[in-house]
Amino acid sequence: MRQVLLGVLSGMLLIPPLAAEPGFHAQFVRGTLEGISAKSSARLDLTGRDALTLRSGKIELRIDYTRINSIEYGQNVSRRYAAAVLISPVLLLSKARKHFVTVGYSDVEGKQQALVFRVDKGDIRSVLASLEARTGRRIEYQDDEARKAGR
């Protein structure tokens, strides 16, 4: 009983730090944005009423939803060769899927810009639904597999 109580209390202590940051964890893959290096960790906040916010390190970028002119979703599917070699050949039957979102927008100078993010599997549907609802734009799917996963 004592161990269960300690487990519950320690779980409650971990929740506030996780809930303190709004948005989704993402990996900035690349794009036209300068100052953020490729494959850097980022926080994608879609809770703002007028703009999405991207935070990576000390850089914070706000993009008005009205300036977003395209949203594309795609997947990269690959076999788990390293895991199959190290753990079990059975893992060759499974696939690793990486989920990518591309956001196209025009900046304050009117120039076309693009950002590509890798989003976690558990967050992809929420990210796509939020972007579609906030911008009023339809998601463009790269293929049928992406269409199935995004719905």
N, CA, C and O of each residue as an XYZ file, in Angstrom:
604
protein
N       0.832     -1.194      0.000
C       0.000      0.000      0.000
C       0.875      1.255      0.000
O       0.590      2.235     -0.689
N       1.924      1.195      0.776
C       2.817      2.345      0.884
C       3.512      2.642     -0.450
O       3.698      3.799     -0.828
N       3.896      1.552     -1.160
C       4.556      1.728     -2.452
C       3.603      2.324     -3.488
O       4.006      3.135     -4.322
N       2.343      1.916     -3.425
C       1.353      2.455     -4.353
C       1.160      3.942     -4.097
O       1.091      4.731     -5.040
N       1.073      4.330     -2.835
C       0.903      5.731     -2.481
C       2.105      6.555     -2.928
O       1.941      7.664     -3.439
N       3.312      6.022     -2.739
C       4.514      6.720     -3.193
C       4.543      6.858     -4.713
O       4.967      7.886     -5.243
N       4.090      5.819     -5.408
C       4.038      5.867     -6.867
C       3.068      6.917     -7.367
O       3.371      7.643     -8.315
N       1.907      7.006     -6.742
C       0.909      7.996     -7.135
C       1.415      9.411     -6.858
O       1.265     10.299     -7.698
N       2.007      9.622     -5.696
C       2.520     10.945     -5.351
C       3.660     11.367     -6.270
O       3.718     12.523     -6.690
N       4.564     10.446     -6.586
C       5.664     10.801     -7.484
C       5.142     11.072     -8.892
O       5.681     11.936     -9.585
N       4.107     10.356     -9.331
C       3.491     10.619    -10.624
C       2.847     11.991    -10.665
O       2.902     12.667    -11.693
N       2.242     12.413     -9.572
C       1.607     13.729     -9.507
C       2.649     14.845     -9.542
O       2.380     15.931    -10.056
N       3.822     14.584     -9.003
C       4.881     15.585     -9.021
C       5.471     15.765    -10.414
O       5.986     16.837    -10.732
N       5.403     14.729    -11.248
C       5.955     14.811    -12.591
C       5.009     15.490    -13.581
O       5.462     16.019    -14.596
N       3.729     15.486    -13.309
C       2.754     16.025    -14.247
C       2.869     17.536    -14.426
O       2.855     17.975    -15.576
N       2.982     18.368    -13.396
C       3.036     19.810    -13.623
C       4.156     20.280    -14.558
O       3.888     21.141    -15.396
N       5.386     19.774    -14.471
C       6.398     20.244    -15.420
C       6.069     19.883    -16.870
O       6.390     20.641    -17.785
N       5.439     18.743    -17.082
C       5.091     18.350    -18.439
C       3.951     19.206    -18.980
O       3.924     19.525    -20.168
N       3.023     19.574    -18.123
C       1.866     20.346    -18.559
C       2.167     21.839    -18.647
O       1.351     22.596    -19.174
N       3.298     22.270    -18.153
C       3.609     23.697    -18.122
C       3.838     24.276    -19.515
O       3.501     25.435    -19.756
N       4.393     23.509    -20.423
C       4.673     24.006    -21.770
C       3.540     23.620    -22.714
O       3.280     22.433    -22.906
N       2.860     24.604    -23.306
C       1.800     24.262    -24.252
C       2.383     23.815    -25.588
O       3.511     24.165    -25.935
N       1.615     23.055    -26.317
C       2.030     22.671    -27.659
C       2.548     21.253    -27.747
O       2.397     20.449    -26.826
N       3.162     20.971    -28.878
C       3.628     19.633    -29.217
C       5.137     19.636    -29.408
O       5.717     20.599    -29.910
N       5.756     18.539    -28.998
C       7.178     18.379    -29.273
C       7.315     18.049    -30.754
O       6.583     17.211    -31.282
N       8.241     18.702    -31.409
C       8.497     18.465    -32.827
C       9.993     18.570    -33.074
O      10.745     19.111    -32.263
N      10.395     18.043    -34.202
C      11.783     18.194    -34.622
C      11.774     19.044    -35.890
O      11.130     18.691    -36.878
N      12.486     20.155    -35.856
C      12.599     21.005    -37.035
C      13.540     20.301    -38.003
O      14.728     20.147    -37.720
N      13.015     19.879    -39.129
C      13.817     19.130    -40.101
C      14.602     20.089    -40.984
O      15.827     20.002    -41.074
N      13.893     20.999    -41.632
C      14.527     22.057    -42.423
C      13.467     23.007    -42.923
O      12.270     22.822    -42.702
N      13.939     24.022    -43.597
C      13.031     25.025    -44.127
C      13.804     26.269    -44.485
O      15.034     26.259    -44.547
N      13.085     27.327    -44.718
C      13.714     28.579    -45.128
C      14.048     29.473    -43.943
O      14.602     30.557    -44.126
N      13.730     29.047    -42.764
C      13.975     29.826    -41.550
C      15.455     29.759    -41.174
O      16.033     28.678    -41.060
N      16.051     30.925    -40.985
C      17.456     30.977    -40.583
C      17.551     31.064    -39.068
O      16.668     31.621    -38.416
N      18.607     30.521    -38.518
C      18.825     30.599    -37.084
C      18.525     29.312    -36.351
O      18.984     29.120    -35.226
N      17.762     28.427    -36.967
C      17.478     27.128    -36.356
C      18.157     26.069    -37.210
O      17.932     25.991    -38.418
N      18.976     25.269    -36.580
C      19.689     24.241    -37.338
C      18.782     23.037    -37.605
O      17.836     22.777    -36.861
N      19.088     22.318    -38.671
C      18.322     21.133    -39.034
C      18.396     20.095    -37.922
O      19.415     19.956    -37.246
N      17.311     19.380    -37.752
C      17.172     18.318    -36.759
C      17.249     18.839    -35.322
O      17.628     18.099    -34.414
N      16.898     20.085    -35.119
C      16.892     20.605    -33.756
C      15.514     20.409    -33.135
O      14.500     20.390    -33.832
N      15.497     20.266    -31.837
C      14.264     20.076    -31.094
C      13.478     21.381    -31.048
O      14.056     22.457    -30.901
N      12.169     21.280    -31.175
C      11.332     22.479    -31.186
C      10.025     22.195    -30.461
O       9.667     21.043    -30.214
N       9.331     23.254    -30.130
C       8.005     23.178    -29.521
C       7.050     23.906    -30.453
O       7.245     25.086    -30.746
N       6.030     23.219    -30.916
C       5.051     23.767    -31.843
C       3.766     24.025    -31.068
O       3.069     23.090    -30.675
N       3.459     25.298    -30.852
C       2.298     25.693    -30.061
C       1.187     26.171    -30.985
O       1.313     27.203    -31.645
N       0.094     25.406    -31.025
C      -1.041     25.736    -31.880
C      -2.235     26.212    -31.072
O      -3.357     26.233    -31.577
N      -2.004     26.596    -29.816
C      -3.112     27.016    -28.957
C      -3.420     28.493    -29.078
O      -4.449     28.945    -28.576
N      -2.561     29.256    -29.728
C      -2.797     30.688    -29.892
C      -4.000     30.959    -30.774
O      -4.258     30.216    -31.721
N      -4.720     31.994    -30.476
C      -5.931     32.324    -31.226
C      -5.610     32.820    -32.639
O      -6.323     32.489    -33.587
N      -4.543     33.609    -32.785
C      -4.244     34.235    -34.075
C      -3.011     33.685    -34.782
O      -2.866     33.865    -35.991
N      -2.114     33.014    -34.044
C      -0.852     32.601    -34.656
C      -0.318     31.327    -34.014
O      -0.565     31.045    -32.841
N       0.419     30.568    -34.816
C       1.151     29.434    -34.250
C       2.503     29.957    -33.787
O       3.031     30.929    -34.327
N       3.049     29.296    -32.781
C       4.335     29.717    -32.241
C       5.296     28.539    -32.294
O       4.960     27.427    -31.887
N       6.477     28.796    -32.794
C       7.542     27.801    -32.847
C       8.657     28.272    -31.928
O       9.158     29.388    -32.061
N       9.040     27.409    -30.994
C      10.139     27.727    -30.080
C      11.221     26.667    -30.238
O      10.955     25.468    -30.168
N      12.430     27.130    -30.450
C      13.581     26.244    -30.524
C      14.757     26.970    -29.890
O      15.286     27.931    -30.449
N      15.155     26.501    -28.724
C      16.218     27.179    -28.003
C      15.772     28.564    -27.604
O      14.740     28.722    -26.953
N      16.539     29.572    -27.987
C      16.197     30.962    -27.662
C      15.371     31.634    -28.754
O      14.962     32.784    -28.598
N      15.125     30.935    -29.850
C      14.396     31.513    -30.970
C      12.904     31.223    -30.828
O      12.502     30.099    -30.530
N      12.097     32.250    -31.045
C      10.649     32.108    -31.045
C      10.106     32.770    -32.306
O      10.384     33.939    -32.574
N       9.337     32.017    -33.070
C       8.756     32.509    -34.311
C       7.246     32.404    -34.220
O       6.707     31.357    -33.858
N       6.560     33.503    -34.552
C       5.093     33.514    -34.605
C       4.667     33.674    -36.055
O       5.144     34.559    -36.765
N       3.754     32.795    -36.485
C       3.229     32.866    -37.849
C       1.716     33.002    -37.747
O       1.044     32.124    -37.204
N       1.180     34.100    -38.267
C      -0.269     34.287    -38.277
C      -0.916     33.178    -39.094
O      -0.421     32.799    -40.155
N      -2.027     32.665    -38.585
C      -2.740     31.607    -39.306
C      -3.219     32.093    -40.677
O      -3.316     31.305    -41.618
N      -3.514     33.379    -40.786
C      -3.984     33.913    -42.068
C      -2.890     33.937    -43.129
O      -3.191     33.996    -44.321
N      -1.625     33.891    -42.716
C      -0.501     33.904    -43.661
C      -0.135     32.500    -44.151
O       0.625     32.357    -45.109
N      -0.670     31.465    -43.498
C      -0.379     30.084    -43.907
C      -1.183     29.777    -45.155
O      -2.405     29.929    -45.164
N      -0.496     29.340    -46.223
C      -1.186     29.078    -47.480
C      -1.114     27.621    -47.938
O      -1.745     27.262    -48.932
N      -0.363     26.784    -47.240
C      -0.360     25.358    -47.568
C       0.082     24.531    -46.354
O       0.953     24.931    -45.581
N      -0.551     23.372    -46.223
C      -0.202     22.414    -45.171
C      -0.141     21.046    -45.842
O      -1.107     20.610    -46.469
N       0.983     20.384    -45.708
C       1.168     19.088    -46.352
C       1.607     18.065    -45.310
O       2.402     18.364    -44.420
N       1.076     16.860    -45.438
C       1.438     15.788    -44.514
C       1.945     14.592    -45.302
O       1.357     14.207    -46.313
N       3.033     14.010    -44.836
C       3.588     12.824    -45.473
C       4.290     11.942    -44.470
O       4.553     12.342    -43.336
N       4.586     10.741    -44.905
C       5.266      9.765    -44.061
C       6.515      9.260    -44.753
O       6.628      9.267    -45.979
N       7.446      8.822    -43.924
C       8.613      8.113    -44.413
C       8.565      6.756    -43.740
O       8.689      6.657    -42.519
N       8.386      5.713    -44.528
C       8.250      4.366    -43.982
C       9.517      3.594    -44.304
O       9.967      3.563    -45.449
N      10.090      2.967    -43.274
C      11.301      2.178    -43.492
C      11.290      0.953    -42.593
O      10.597      0.913    -41.577
N      12.050     -0.017    -42.976
C      12.197     -1.238    -42.171
C      13.152     -0.979    -41.023
O      13.974     -0.065    -41.084
N      13.045     -1.778    -39.984
C      13.896     -1.625    -38.802
C      15.082     -2.586    -38.887
O      15.159     -3.568    -38.149
N      15.994     -2.284    -39.794
C      17.119     -3.183    -40.041
C      18.065     -3.276    -38.841
O      18.478     -4.376    -38.472
N      18.406     -2.165    -38.241
C      19.344     -2.183    -37.113
C      18.772     -2.981    -35.942
O      19.482     -3.770    -35.319
N      17.497     -2.773    -35.649
C      16.872     -3.514    -34.548
C      16.801     -4.997    -34.875
O      16.946     -5.835    -33.986
N      16.577     -5.331    -36.157
C      16.508     -6.735    -36.556
C      17.859     -7.421    -36.376
O      17.922     -8.578    -35.963
N      18.931     -6.709    -36.686
C      20.267     -7.283    -36.538
C      20.627     -7.431    -35.064
O      21.182     -8.450    -34.654
N      20.310     -6.417    -34.275
C      20.701     -6.417    -32.870
C      19.778     -7.236    -31.974
O      20.242     -7.846    -31.010
N      18.497     -7.261    -32.270
C      17.550     -7.899    -31.352
C      16.978     -9.194    -31.915
O      17.193    -10.270    -31.357
N      16.242     -9.083    -33.035
C      15.584    -10.267    -33.579
C      15.240    -10.044    -35.050
O      14.813     -8.952    -35.425
N      15.421    -11.068    -35.885
C      15.053    -10.940    -37.302
C      13.552    -10.735    -37.513
O      13.135    -10.284    -38.580
N      12.749    -11.056    -36.520
C      11.300    -10.863    -36.614
C      10.963     -9.382    -36.809
O       9.932     -9.050    -37.394
N      11.823     -8.503    -36.325
C      11.578     -7.068    -36.451
C      11.652     -6.576    -37.891
O      11.259     -5.443    -38.171
N      12.149     -7.402    -38.810
C      12.132     -7.023    -40.223
C      10.706     -6.914    -40.748
O      10.457     -6.243    -41.750
N       9.775     -7.571    -40.072
C       8.374     -7.534    -40.491
C       7.695     -6.230    -40.096
O       6.653     -5.888    -40.655
N       8.261     -5.502    -39.150
C       7.642     -4.253    -38.715
C       8.252     -3.075    -39.465
O       9.360     -3.154    -39.995
N       7.496     -1.982    -39.494
C       7.947     -0.786    -40.200
C       8.023      0.381    -39.232
O       7.214      0.492    -38.311
N       8.987      1.237    -39.445
C       9.091      2.468    -38.670
C       8.524      3.594    -39.530
O       8.945      3.786    -40.670
N       7.578      4.328    -38.983
C       6.964      5.429    -39.717
C       7.341      6.745    -39.063
O       7.236      6.903    -37.847
N       7.776      7.676    -39.878
C       8.084      9.019    -39.406
C       7.070      9.960    -40.050
O       6.796      9.864    -41.247
N       6.522     10.858    -39.260
C       5.443     11.737    -39.698
C       5.968     13.159    -39.895
O       6.547     13.749    -38.983
N       5.757     13.700    -41.097
C       6.273     15.016    -41.448
C       5.139     15.958    -41.838
O       4.216     15.579    -42.560
N       5.228     17.196    -41.346
C       4.275     18.243    -41.692
C       5.062     19.396    -42.305
O       6.053     19.855    -41.737
N       4.615     19.853    -43.462
C       5.209     21.008    -44.117
C       4.204     22.150    -44.079
O       3.061     21.997    -44.511
N       4.635     23.291    -43.561
C       3.785     24.473    -43.482
C       4.383     25.528    -44.406
O       5.526     25.948    -44.230
N       3.594     25.949    -45.390
C       4.002     27.024    -46.284
C       3.282     28.303    -45.891
O       2.083     28.286    -45.613
N       4.009     29.406    -45.866
C       3.410     30.679    -45.462
C       4.146     31.834    -46.121
O       5.269     31.683    -46.603
N       3.495     32.986    -46.134
C       4.166     34.177    -46.629
C       4.571     35.029    -45.432
O       3.774     35.257    -44.523
N       5.806     35.493    -45.440
C       6.297     36.285    -44.302
C       5.790     37.726    -44.407
O       5.029     38.062    -45.314
N       6.221     38.565    -43.470
C       5.738     39.949    -43.434
C       6.157     40.753    -44.671
O       5.527     41.760    -44.994
N       7.203     40.321    -45.357
C       7.653     40.982    -46.585
C       6.952     40.432    -47.826
O       7.178     40.916    -48.935
N       6.105     39.426    -47.639
C       5.382     38.836    -48.762
C       6.119     37.708    -49.459
O       5.639     37.202    -50.473
N       7.274     37.299    -48.946
C       8.053     36.208    -49.547
C       7.523     34.864    -49.057
O       7.130     34.718    -47.900
N       7.520     33.885    -49.967
C       7.067     32.546    -49.611
C       8.126     31.847    -48.750
O       9.311     31.863    -49.084
N       7.700     31.242    -47.654
C       8.585     30.525    -46.740
C       7.996     29.137    -46.488
O       6.813     28.907    -46.739
N       8.815     28.222    -45.995
C       8.343     26.874    -45.684
C       9.093     26.319    -44.484
O      10.281     26.587    -44.302
N       8.388     25.544    -43.669
C       8.968     24.865    -42.518
C       8.553     23.403    -42.568
O       7.393     23.098    -42.843
N       9.486     22.500    -42.306
C       9.191     21.075    -42.275
C       9.478     20.563    -40.870
O      10.566     20.766    -40.330
N       8.473     19.887    -40.281
C       8.590     19.342    -38.937
C       8.385     17.845    -38.949
O       7.622     17.316    -39.756
N       9.063     17.174    -38.060
C       8.778     15.775    -37.782
C       8.011     15.756    -36.463
O       8.483     16.283    -35.455
N       6.835     15.150    -36.476
C       5.955     15.137    -35.316
C       5.816     13.703    -34.819
O       5.819     12.766    -35.617
N       5.694     13.529    -33.513
C       5.535     12.201    -32.927
C       4.231     11.546    -33.380
O       3.250     12.224    -33.684
N       4.242     10.228    -33.416
C       3.092      9.445    -33.867
C       1.831      9.779    -33.065
O       0.752      9.910    -33.642
N       1.955      9.914    -31.772
C       0.797     10.174    -30.928
C       0.221     11.572    -31.069
O      -0.906     11.818    -30.640
N       0.969     12.490    -31.661
C       0.532     13.881    -31.785
C       0.076     14.272    -33.185
O      -0.514     15.339    -33.358
N       0.333     13.439    -34.184
C       0.135     13.866    -35.567
C      -1.309     14.223    -35.874
O      -1.558     15.215    -36.559
N      -2.255     13.455    -35.395
C      -3.668     13.753    -35.700
C      -4.096     15.066    -35.061
O      -4.827     15.844    -35.674
N      -3.650     15.318    -33.843
C      -3.994     16.574    -33.169
C      -3.374     17.770    -33.883
O      -4.017     18.808    -34.036
N      -2.138     17.624    -34.314
C      -1.463     18.705    -35.030
C      -2.194     19.014    -36.337
O      -2.452     20.178    -36.644
N      -2.526     17.978    -37.103
C      -3.210     18.192    -38.375
C      -4.599     18.804    -38.172
O      -4.989     19.719    -38.898
N      -5.340     18.299    -37.186
C      -6.677     18.833    -36.919
C      -6.600     20.289    -36.464
O      -7.416     21.112    -36.878
N      -5.633     20.606    -35.622
C      -5.475     21.983    -35.146
C      -5.112     22.926    -36.291
O      -5.683     24.010    -36.411
N      -4.174     22.520    -37.120
C      -3.776     23.364    -38.255
C      -4.939     23.581    -39.228
O      -5.154     24.692    -39.713
N      -5.670     22.525    -39.501
C      -6.784     22.638    -40.427
C      -7.878     23.549    -39.859
O      -8.448     24.363    -40.585
N      -8.168     23.411    -38.568
C      -9.211     24.226    -37.944
C      -8.799     25.693    -37.831
O      -9.602     26.586    -38.100
N      -7.560     25.940    -37.439
C      -7.108     27.324    -37.231
C      -6.908     28.091    -38.536
O      -7.195     29.286    -38.609
N      -6.416     27.402    -39.563
C      -6.104     28.098    -40.819
C      -7.270     28.098    -41.805
O      -7.348     28.968    -42.673
N      -8.168     27.135    -41.676
C      -9.247     26.997    -42.648
C      -8.790     26.347    -43.942
O      -9.549     26.300    -44.909
N      -7.577     25.850    -43.977
C      -7.009     25.189    -45.164
C      -7.121     23.681    -45.028
O      -7.043     23.137    -43.926
N      -7.303     23.016    -46.148
C      -7.344     21.559    -46.171
C      -5.917     21.012    -46.162
O      -5.010     21.615    -46.736
N      -5.729     19.877    -45.513
C      -4.429     19.207    -45.496
C      -4.220     18.526    -46.842
O      -5.112     17.844    -47.347
N      -3.042     18.713    -47.415
C      -2.670     18.008    -48.638
C      -1.864     16.786    -48.229
O      -0.857     16.905    -47.531
N      -2.306     15.611    -48.664
C      -1.629     14.365    -48.322
C      -0.731     13.937    -49.463
O      -1.110     14.028    -50.630
N       0.475     13.465    -49.122
C       1.427     13.085    -50.155
C       1.047     11.779    -50.848
O       1.351     11.592    -52.026
N       0.382     10.876    -50.125
C      -0.019      9.609    -50.717
C      -1.180      9.015    -49.912
O      -1.621      9.604    -48.925
N      -1.672      7.840    -50.339
C      -2.818      7.213    -49.674
C      -2.489      6.740    -48.260
O      -3.346      6.779    -47.377
N      -1.253      6.293    -48.041
C      -0.849      5.867    -46.697
C      -0.904      7.042    -45.724
O      -1.362      6.891    -44.592
N      -0.445      8.197    -46.158
C      -0.503      9.389    -45.324
C      -1.950      9.797    -45.065
O      -2.283     10.241    -43.967
N      -2.812      9.649    -46.073
C      -4.222      9.989    -45.924
C      -4.869      9.109    -44.868
O      -5.660      9.595    -44.060
N      -4.545      7.819    -44.861
C      -5.112      6.881    -43.868
C      -4.629      7.228    -42.467
O      -5.416      7.219    -41.520
N      -3.359      7.528    -42.327
C      -2.791      7.809    -41.013
C      -3.237      9.154    -40.463
O      -3.359      9.321    -39.250
N      -3.478     10.108    -41.343
C      -3.857     11.453    -40.910
C      -5.307     11.591    -40.519
O      -5.688     12.615    -39.952
N      -6.108     10.628    -40.790
C      -7.541     10.693    -40.470
C      -7.865      9.958    -39.211
O      -9.025      9.916    -38.801
